[in-house]
Amino acid sequence: MKLFDEISRKDHEQVVFCSDTKVGLRAIIAVHNTTLGPALGGCRMWNYASDDEALIDVLRLSRGMTYKAAIAGLNLGGGKAVIIGNADKDKSESFFRTYGKFVDTLGGRYITAADVNTNEQDMAWVRMETRFVTGVSPSIGGSGDPSPVTGLGVYVGIKAAANELFGTDSLKGKKIAIQGAGKVASFLAEHLAKEGAKLFITDINEERAKALVKRLKATYVKPEKIFETPCDIYAPCALGGILNDETIPKLKCKVVAGGANNQLLDEKKHIQMLIDRGILYAPDFAVNAGGLMSVANELDGFGVQRALNQAQGIYGILKNIFRIAKEEKIPTSTAANRLAEMRIASIGHIKGIHSVSSKKQ
């Protein structure tokens, strides 16, 4: 990989490589854009196959955070961190305190939070070394796990998409396939089950998926079968790049709306494949903005209830995206990008800052 070409192509402001052999830490922090405010984004821990894979992931995720914050109306920029490691074996107090020291060296340009395979306890350790962390336990002044707010926002986004395509936002009796049974997916599934949707659930962790299925009286689906499960709505709530050349032809749904980040492996190519198949796509960074709303409220000193109220506004954000896409005859992903870029450009003009590139990837 041509490292600097990759960073430049995605218009990142700063990328920091963090290494400490004593604790076994290998991490990458990516600051994409700080026009609207400090870059805020979670810290993901994953056993990446290679350093290049980790870099590509953090660059894509951090850029997505810029757009997510912008479209949600938050005064935050986009950033993300990835830790290369096994979350079941590598975690310790010294491990995360060392990561916290690296975060602190950025002086507030990047604010970290929990993400895939990291949690409140990990962030509590990070907080021992830096104040630039959110999502810590309410017992030490934080807002706690943002997953309930994310899950609510995804639920509201699904209702908006249903209203757009089916003419009603009622999900009673709708068949919804959820890929993932983690924290966000579980909160989403609870909302959907309460409304009477018929759920089909999978996860690479079969035990976790079956526990959720049993609790909500849903139907278990093997991971490789979720794409071809006949349903009204497919809700990807795991890792990114899940909509690609291989999976899109298998889909038997009418709507894609879920909590995963960067669902389109190649945005231009794969949104067109969905359009050609007549599938409505709800842009992921608009649908899953609830978690960012939660940690943003922690920074401003507000409670979780305010974030939950804000997450209800994702319905209106999605309807606006669908309206623009229809009126201008453009993909929903393009409409969402345009809304985010317009806000960044307008605030950047006030501050005298060059706006973010319009080529989101």
N, C-alpha and C positions, 0 to 999 in steps of 0.2 A: 504494500500500500504506500502511495505517496502521501505521507502524513500531512504536510502543510497544504497540499492541493485539496485534500479531503476536508480539512478544517475551513479553508477559504471558500470552498464551493458551497458550504452551508452557512457562510457569513457569521461564523462564531467570533466572539470577541476574545475569548480566552479558554484554553484547555490546560488543565493541570494534571500531571501524572504523579501519583502518590505511592511511595514505596517505603516499607520498613520491614527489613528481614527479621528483626528480633521478634515481632509479633505476627509476622506472616501477612502483613497488609499489602495488597496491590489494588489500587483504586484509580479511577479517572473522574475528575470533576470537569464538567463542560458548562461554561457560561455563554449562552447564545446571544442574548440581547438585553440590555438594561435601559432602554429608552423610557419605559414606563415606570421603572423602579428596580430595586435589587432583584437579582435572579433567584427565584424560589422553585425548588423541585425536590422530589424525594431521592433517597439513596437506595438503589436496588442492589441486592446481593444475589449473584448468579454464578454458577460454575461454567463460565464461557469456554467454548472449545479452543479459542485463541484470543490473543490480545487484540487482533484486528477486529474480531467479532464484537468484543467489548467496546472498542472505540466507535465502531459504526452505530452500535445500539445507543451509546450515551449521546452521540451527536444528533441522532434522529429524535431521541426522547427530549433532549434539552430544547431543540428547535420547536418541537410540539408544545412545550410548556410556554414558550413565548406567545404562540397563537392562542393557547388556552386562556392565559391570563388576559390577553387583549380582548378576546371575544366575550369573556365573562365580566368585563368592565372593571378589572382589578388594577391597582397601581403597582404592578409587579412585572418583572422581566422573566425570561425563561432560562432555567438552568437544570442540571440533573447530575447525579453521581452514580457510578456503578462500582461495586466492589467485586473483584474476581475471587470467588471462593465458594466453599460448601457451607451453606447456612446451618447445616446439621452438625458440623464438626469444628468450624473455624471461629465461632463467636466467643468473645470473652470481654471482660471489662477493659483490659489493656488494649485490645484490638480496636474497640470503638472509641476509646479515649484518644488513641493515636490518630484515628480518622478525624476526630473532632479538632485536634491540633492543626491538621492540614486545612480544614474548613476555616478555622480562625485566622490563618495567614492571609485569607482573601479579604479580611476586614469588612465583611458585610456585603460584598458584591454578590456572594452566593449564600443563600440560607437553605439549610438542608432539612429533611423530614423523612419519615418512614415511607417505605415503598415495598415492592415485592421482596419477601423474605427478611424484612427488617421490621422492628416493632417499637412500642413505647419504651421498653427496657433498654433497647439499643440506643434510642435517642436520649434517654436519661443519662447514659454513660457519655454520650457525645456532649451533652450539656455541661458536664463537669469541666470541659476544656474550652467551650465556646458558648457565647450567648446567641449565636446565629443558627438556631435550630428551633423547629416547631414540631407539633404533634407529640409533645411529651405529656405525661400523665397529669390529669387535673389536680392530683394531690401535691404536685410541685408547681402548680400555676399554669399548666398547659391546657389544651383543648382535647387532648387524648387522641385516640384512633380516629382518623378522618373517614374511615370506611363507611360508617352509617350515612354520612352526608353524601359521599360518592354514590352509594347504592340508591339513595333517594333520588339523586339527580339523574341517574341512568333510567330509573323507573319513570320519572317524569318525561325524559327524552323519548322513551319508547312510546309513551302515551301520545306525545306530539306527533311522532312518526305514524302511529296508527290513525290518528285523526286526519293526517294528510292523505293517506292512501285509502283508508276504509271509510272515511267520513264520520267516524266516531272515535273518541279516545277510550272507550270502554274496552277492557281487555278480558272481560268475562268470556270464557269458552275459547279464547285464542290459544293456538298451539305455539309455544315459545320454547326454542332450543337454546339452552344456556351452556356455553363452553367455558368451564371453569367452576370450581366450587370453593374458591377462597373467600376471603372476608367480604369483598365488594359483591361478588356473585351471590353469596349467601344472603346478604341484606336485600339485594335486588329480588332474589327468589322469594323471600318472605313477603315483600310487597305484592309481587305478582300472584302468589298463591292466595293471599288474602282477598285479592280481587276476583279470584276464580279462574285464573288462567290455567291451562293444561301444560305442565312443565316437563321438559325432557332435559336431563342434566348429565354432563360428563366432566371428567377431570383426569389428568394423568395420574393423580393420586386416587386410585379406585376406592379405597376405604373412606376417604373424605367425601367423595361424591355420593357413595351409597348411604352414608350417614345423613347427608342433606336430603337425599331422595326419600329415605325412610321418615324423616321428621316432617317433610312437607307432602308426603304421599304423592310424589312425582314418579317419573319413569327414568330408570337408569339407561344410559346409552354408552357404548364403548367409544373411547376417544376417536378412533378412526372412522366411526359411523356417524358422528354428529353432523358432518357437512351434508350428508345425503338424507338426513331425517326430515320427512315431510312436515313443514310447519308454516305458520304465518310469519313469524319473526325469528330471526337468528340473532342471538346476543353473544358475541364474542367477549369474554371477560377474563382472558388469560394473557398470554404474551402477544407481541406485535407481529406484523407481516403475515397474518393468518389468511388474508384475502389475496390469493396469488393465482398463477396459471393453473396450478393443480387443483385448488379447492373450489374456485368460483364455478367451474363447469358442473361440480357435484351438488351445488346448493339447490335446495328445493323449498325456498322461502320467497316471500314477497318483500320483506323489509330486513335490512341489516342495521341493528342499533344495539351497541353494547359498550361495556366499560373499558375494554382493552385500548391501549395506546397504539398509534401507528398501525392500524389494522390493514391498510392498503400497502402491500409490499412495494409496489411501484404506483404512485398516486395517479399519474396520468393514464397509464395503461389499464390499471385494474378498476378504476372508477368507470372507464368506458366499457369494460367487460360487464360490469354490473348493469350499466344503462342498457346495453345491448340485450341483456337477459330480462329487462323490465323490473329490476330489483331496486327499490328505493334505499339509498344509503344515507344514514344520519351521521354526519361527520363526528368522529370519535372525540376530538378535543373539545367539542361543544357539549356532547352528551356526558362526558365524564369529568366536567369541571367542578363538581361539587366538593371533591376532596381539597382542591386548591382553595375554594371559597372558605372551607373550614379552617385551614391553617392560616389563611390571610386574616381571618377574624381574630385568631389568636394573637397575631402581631399587633392588631389594632386595639386589643384589650376587650373584645366583645366575646360573648358566649356562643355556645354551639347552636342555640335556638336561632340566632340571627343568621347563621350559616345555613341552617335547614330552611329558613324562609327564603334566603337567596337561591338555594338550589331549586326551589319551586319555579324560579324565573327561567330555568333552562327550557321550560316549555315554550315560552315566548321567543327565546333565542333561536330555537329550532324552527319555529313557525316562520320567523323572519328569513332564515336561511332558505327554507323551502319556497317562500314567496319570491325572493330574489332569483333563485335558480329557475323558477317557472317563468317569471317575467322576462328575464334576460336570456333564457334558453341556454343555460350553462349548467355544468354538473354541480351538485350540492357541495362537493368538496371545494370547488372553485369559489362558490358563493361565500362559504365560510371563511376561506382564506382572505377573500376580498374585504369582508367586514373587519377581520382582525387587522389587516394591513392598513386599512383606512384609519383606524383608531391610532395605530402606532405612528403613522405618518403625520396625523394631525397634532398629536402630542409632541412628536419629535420636532415639528415645525416651531412650536412654542418654545421648546428648549434649545432649538438650533442644532438638533441632532439629525444625522442622516438616517433615513428610514430603512427598515428591514427590506431585504430583497423580496420580490414578489414570486420567486421561484421556490416555493416550498417543496421539499422532497422528503 
